[in-house]
Amino acid sequence: MHSAVKIFIGAVVGGIAGYAIYRFIGCRTGACPLQSNLYISVTLWALVGALMTAGK
């Protein structure tokens, strides 16, 4: 599999994980900006997923 495809799949899986964290764990008071904002949570976890698959 091409490395760009692996990175893209990692980003998509990370984004889904970020959405799940926002939806099921998220911060209701807004005091924790990484979990209380949908866009920040999805973007951050998509980046983490992409970086985890970019190794080697």
Protein Blocks (a to p, Z undefined) as FASTA:
>chain_A
ZZklmmmmmmmmmmmmmmmmmmmmocfklpamklmpmklmmmmmmmmmmmmmmgZZ
